[in-house]
């Protein structure tokens, strides 16, 4: 279009030159007017082109999906915690964004508060096939027991110095390798995105304020070798209890303590039976959302892209909101009379866990060091 405008300007100039050669004052005036008009037209055309290019770029960034011809699909999403927790809010953010981007053609049916079973129950169902659960939010290291060795590194105690350290990892190319590890192993699921629910801390039925107080206590853990080894290293007795049974286990003395992120501790009413919180921050509550290959393969390319875009949105919201939410809950716990003790020096705790750290990172030492090096 610009070429045509430039040609018009040149032609006008040539005509104007011929008229000027005849000594016509009127021709000179006509030439000036024509040139000015052509210049204005050129500038207007350029502005219009730039505006159109900007609109195209904006549309590309926003994502454009063919929802008119998109088949309708419902995906069942399992969440073991209530919707008012940090991870529950992440599920809601994901659901809302997916349904918005798909114009309602994709429905995310969030089943929260563990109604579909414990995390291990959900994973067994998903890995076993059958299609009753399509998606789930899991602990980032929940697939350790199923052979996902890379994800085990995220559960190593005292790995992440702070939240910024974790998010440096979660937004890196290396994190994508971790998410696709289940695919490489043929487990039948794949990771979509990361989130976090804050650092995990111990809480007790009876007062405990220092490392020595853990000696001989029965501490609930999930069925995970790293967690079991960590608790043993700290001098306590690791006891495997499902999340759904933890409240009664604390109430009846089956266990003396457990560990959870602060928001989950509060939302599951654990302060009622274990009102002593010890902030040691042994592990960051890194989480990921996974989907079965069976469900993923049934989606169109646009639907898959929508899930990825919504996952990025939910992850970014989680990053922005989790620390504020955690701080609010902590203040509420203190107001409710929970005893909160901050561990000032974590070096003895980390030293006590040295054996489990070394044992579970030895065969992936270089990869683990890459994670450590991501600290600011």
N, C-alpha and C positions, 0 to 999 in steps of 0.2 A: 504493500500500500504506500509505503514511504517513497519507493522508486517512482510510482506514478505521480506523486505530488511534486517530487524534485523535477521530473520531466516537464510538468506543467509550468513550473517556475522558470525553467530554461527557455521554453518556447515563448513565454511571455516576455522574457528579457530580450530574446532575439527580435521579436516584433517591435519591442520598444526601441531597440537599437536602430532598426530600419527607419522608424518614424523620426527618431532624433536626427538621423542623417539628413533628413529633409528640412531640418530647422524648425520643426513644428513644436511650439511651446505647449500646445494642447497635448501633443503626443507624449512629451516629457511628463506632464501631469498624469496622463493615463498610465504611463509606465510605472511611476512611483506608486500610484494607487494599486495597480495590479500586483506589483512586487510585495507591497505591504499585506495585501489580502492573501497572497499565496503563502507568505511567511506565517500569518496567523493561522491559516488552514493547516500548515505543517505542524505547528506547535499544538494545535487542538488535536490533531490526529495522533501525535506522539503521547499526549496526556491520556487520550482514550485508550491507546494501546497499553500504556503502563498500568492504567486502572484495571483493564481486563486481565493483564498478567497477574496483578495483585490479587484479584478475585479468584483466579485459577489456583494460585499458590495457597490461598486461605482455604479453599475448598479441599485441596489435597491434604493440607494439614488436618483439617477437621474430619476427614474420612468421608467417603461417599459409598453407600451400600445400596444394592438393588433390593430394597425391602418389599417392593410391590410383588415381585415374583419369588420371594423367599418362603420356603416351606416353614410351617409352624413346628416348634419343637419345645419340649419341656425337659429341663435338666434338674435332677434331684441333687441338692447340695447339702452335705452333712456337716454339722458343726456341733462339737461336743459341749461347748460353752453357751451360756445365754446370749441373747442378742444385745444386751446392754454392756457387754464386755468389749474390749478393744478389738478382738478378733470377730466378735459378733457384728460390730459396726462395720468392719471391713467386708463382711459377707453382704450386709445391706447395701453398702456402696457399690459393690460389684453387681449385685442383682439390679439395682436401679439403673446403673449405667448400661448394662447389657440390654435391658428392656427398652430403654430410651433409644439407643443406637439402632436397635432392630425394629423399632416401631411396634413393639409388643409381639413380634413374631417368635422371639426366644423368651421363654419364661424360666426364671431361676427359682426353683421351689426349695427355699432354705428350710431345712429341718434342724432346728437348734436344740440346745440344752440336752444333748445326748440321747434324743428319742430314737435314733437309729443305732444306738450302741456306743461302746467306748471307741476310742481311736483305733485300737487294734482290731476290734470287731468290724469297724467300717472298712479298714484296709483289707482284712480277710475277704470281706464281701466284694470289694472292688477288684481285687486281684483274682478272685475266684470266678469272675464273670457273672453273667445273668442279667445285668443291666438294671438292678433295683436301685443302686446308688451310682450316680454318674460323676459327681464331683465331691471333693472334701477339702476342708482346711486341716492340715496335719502339722505336727511339729516337724521342723526341718530334718530332724534326725530319726523320724519314725520309721523310715524305710531301711534303717541299719539292719534290722533283724531279717530283712528280705534280700540282703546282699548289696545294698547301695553303700559302698565304702566311702565315696567322696563325701556324702552327706554326714557321715559320722564325724568328720572334722568340725562341723558346726556345733556339735554337742560337747566338745572337749572343754572341761571347766577352765575358767579364767582365760579364755581366748580373746574375747573382744573387750577392749579397754573401755569403750563407751558406745553409745548409739551411733555416733558418727562413724566409728570404725566399722560397725556392721553394715551401715548403708553404703559405705565405700565399696564393700564387697558386693552387696545385694544389687547394685547398679552397674557392676563390672561385667566384662565379657566372661570372666571366670565363673560368675554366678550362673550364666546360661549353660555352661558345661555341667554344672551340678544339677540344674533343672532337667536336662535331657538324659542324665545318667540312667534313670529307670527305663527309658526307651532303648538305650544301648544294651541294657541287660535283658530286655524282652520281658519286663515285668507286667506289661499290659496297662501301664499308666504313664502319664507325663506331667511334669511340673509346668505351671503357667506363669506364676509370679511369686515374689517373696513379700513377706510382711514381718512384723514383730509385735510382741505383746509385752515388752519390757523385760528387764532382768528378773531371773528367778531367785527366790529367797526362801529360807527355811522358816517354818512356823511351828509352834510347839503347844502342847496341852499345858505343860508346866513351864515356869520361867527358864530361859536359857539365853545367856548374853555373851558367851565366849566359846571358842573352839572346844575347850575341854568339857563343856557341858553336853556335847554330843556323844561322849563316850558311853557305849553300851545301849544307847537309845534305839528303838525300832522306828526306822524312818521309811515311810512309804516312797516307793519309786515305781516308775513304769517298767515294763519288761524290756529294759535296755542295758546292755553290758557296760556302757560308759557310765551311766547314772549309778548302776550298782557298784561299780568299781570306785567311783567318786565317794559315795556314802561310806563304803568300807574304809577308804583311805582316811576319811575324817574321823574314824574311830567308832562309827555307828553300825547298826545291823540293817542292811537293806531288806525291805519287805515289799514284795510285789502285791499291789492292791489296785483294782480297777478304779478309775475316776468316779464312776457312779456309786461305788461302795465306800469311798474315802470318808465321807462325813460320819457314817455310822462306825467306821473303823477307828476314827479318832475318838468318837463318843464312848465307845465300849472298851477302849484300851488295846485293841488289836495292834495299833501303832501309836507311837508317842509324838510323832511329828511327820511333816511332809514338806514339800517345796512346790511353789507355784509362783507365777508372776503376781504382782500386787493386785491388779484388777480382778484376776480370776479368784484369788484368795477371798476378796470381798464379795464378789458376785455369787459365789457358791456357798456363802454363809459360813465359811470355815472359822471366822473369828468367834462364832458362838461356842465352838468346842475346842478351839486352839487359839487363844487370844494373845499369844506372845510371838511377835514377828522379829526376826533377826535378819537385817539387810546385809547379806554377804555378797549378793550378786554373782553367784558362782557360774551361771550360764545365761546368756541372752536368750530370751524366748523367741528364737527365730522360727518362723512358720512359712509354709508354702501352700499354695492351692494346686491341687492335682485334678486331672480328669482322666477317665479311662480311655484307652485307645478305641474301644468299641464306640463310645459316645463321640469322640473326636472325629473318627472316620466317617460318621454319619452326617456330619455338618458340611455345609457348602464352604467354599473358600471365604466368602463374605462373612459367614457365621463364625468361622474360625478367627478371622481378622477382628470381628467385633469382640469376641472373648479376650483376645490379646489386648485390644485397646482399653476395654473395661478393666482388665487386670492391671494395666499400667496406672489407670486412674485410681483404682482402689488402693494400690500400693503407695502411690504418692499421698493420698489422703491419710493412710495409716502412718506414714512417716511424719506427716505434719501434726497429727493429733495424738499419737500414742503417749508421748511424754507428758503433755498437758493433762490428759485423762488420768494417767498414773499419779501425777502429783495431786490432783483433786481427790482421788481415792485415798491416798496416803493421809491427807489432812483430815478426811472424814473418819478414817480408822483411829487416828489419834483422838479426835473428838469423841469417838464412841468408847474410849477407854482401853483400846488395844495398846499393849506395851511394845514400843518400837525401839529397837536398838540398832545403831549403825555400826558396822564393822569398819574401823578406821584403817587398820593395817591388814591387807589381804595377803601379804607375803607368806605368813605361816600357813594359811589355808591352801595357797597354791603349792607350797612345798609339800604339804600333806598329800596332795593329789599328784605328785610328780610321777609316781609309778604308773597310774592310769593314763596320764598324759603321754608319757614316753611310750607305753605299750601300744596305745591306739593311734599314734602318729608315726611310728618308726617306718612303716612300709609306704607312707605317703609324706615323708618329711619335707621334700621340696615343695609339694603342693600346700602343705600346712604353713610353711614359711611364707609363701606368697600371701596367704590370708593375714598372717601376723604383720607383714610389711605394709598392709593397707591402712594401718593406724596413722592418724594425722600427726 
